[in-house]
Amino acid sequence: MTILHTTRSIICRREGKVCATDFSFGCTSFRLSINRRMMNKDLSYCIVLSSEQLSYLAGSKYGIDRMKILNRLIEATVLEQTEYSKKGFAMTLQVGQAALSEVELSCKLGYDKKTISRVIDKMNQLGIVASVQSNRTSIHTQKCVSAWMLDGKRIDNPFYVE
């Protein structure tokens, strides 16, 4: 489902379905959300995309589902400050960030690593995510998720760009 708000699209997903919760953007209120069970918690999120971003994610080249890649990044995103370490690499992930290498993504999705790399580069270029690579993993900052609702509590994304 896509709801247009000026030149931006707001997408809310629930395993392919849409449910309702309140989100307010400026003077306009929307009643939408996605709810999914994650560790026995009720989790909803709201994605805001420009028409260009939406067109890119909705498109498919060579059978690559770009929205599926974004979904994996969002699923890996932390909702509270989290210490992350992997083979000598350590950092603190902030709300709205995910640590997921291109190799991990390619294994989970069954796509070639080079394909994952190209899609993430384009997502960076379009401002959907901001990714930084290290020698151990990539840190992906979600710029298109405005907020999460976790068990009725709203968690704003400090990296969301209007």
N, C-alpha and C positions, 0 to 999 in steps of 0.2 A: 504494500500500500504506500502511496506517495501523497503527501499533503503539501501543497505549495504555499509558501509564505514569502511574499515578495518574489525575489529571484532565487530563493533557496528551497530545497525539498527536504522534508522531514520524513525519515523512514523509521518505522518501528517494526521489529520483527519478533515473532514468537514461533520458532521452529516452523517458519513459513506462514504463520497466521498473525493476525493483529488483535490486540486486546486494548483495554482502556485504562488510563491513569492520567492525572493532570500534569501538564507542563505549560509554563507560561513564558512567552518570548515577547518582551516589550509589552505592548498593550493588547496583544493577541494571546488568548489561551487556547490550547489544544488539549483534547482529551484522548490520549493515545499511549500506547506502550507495547512492550513485549514482556512477557513473563516467562522465565524458564527456571527450572530447578537446578541449583548449583550448590552442592554440599548441603542439601536440605534447606536452602534459603531461597526466598522469592526474589529474583533479580530481573529488573527491567532496565532498558537503556534507550536513549533517543539519539539518533544519528541525524545530523543536519548537513546536507550536501547542496552544492550549487548544481545548476543544470549540467554544466560541463563535467563535474565530478560524477554525477549520477549516470550520465551517458557513457562515460568510460567504464564504470563498474558494471553497468547493465550489459555492455557489449561483451562479446565473446569471440576470441580469435583462436582457431585451432582447438576448439573444445575446452579452453581454459576458462573456468568460472572465477572471475575476478572478485565477485562478491563473497565467494567462499573463502578466498584468501583473506579479505578484510575481516570476515567473521572469525577466522582462526586467530587473527591478531587481537580482536576485541575480546575473545574468550580468554586469551592469555593475559589480559590487562589486569593489573592489581588495583584494588579499590581502597587500599590503605598503604601507608609507607611500609615497604618491605625490604629487608636485607636479602640481597641476591649474591650468590657466589657459585663459581663454576671453574674448576681446574686452575686455580691461582688468580682468577679474576673475581673481584668483589665490588659491589656498588649498592647504593640504596635506590630502589625503584620508588618513584613518587606515584601518587594517584594518577591514573591515565597512561601509565607506561607498561610495556610488556618486554620481557627478555625472551627472544625466540630467534634462533639462527635461521638462515635461509635453508640450510641442510635439514634442520628439524621440520620446517614448513614443507619442504619438498617431500620428505618421508611421510609426513602425516597426510598430505594431499595427493601424493602419487604423481606430482608434476616434476619436471626437470628443474634442477637448482638454478640454471641460467634463466629459465622462464620466470621463476619466482623472483629472481633478482631484477629482471626487466619490469615486472608488474609493480614491485615495491618502489623501484626508481620512479616510475610514472606516478604512483600514488604520492610520493614525495614531491614531485614536480607540481602536481595538482593541489597540494596542500591538504590531502586527506590524512596522511601520517607524516611524521618527521622521524627518520631512522638514522641511527648512528651505529657504525660497525666497529667492533673491536676484534682482536685476534681469536676470541672465544665465542662470541655471540653478537647479536644485534639488539639494540634497544630501540623499540618502536614507541613513539609518543603519539597517542590518538588525538588528532586535532578536530575530527569531525563528530566525536561523541560529546554532546553538551553536558549530559548528566546521567547518572545511574540511580535507580531506586532499589535499595536493598532492604527487604523486610519493612517497607513503608518509609524508610529514611532516605532522603535525597542526598546524593553525593555529587557535588559539582566537579566538573573536570577543569582544573586550573589551566590546562593547555588548550582548551576549546577556543577556536578562533571564529568570531562572527563574521 
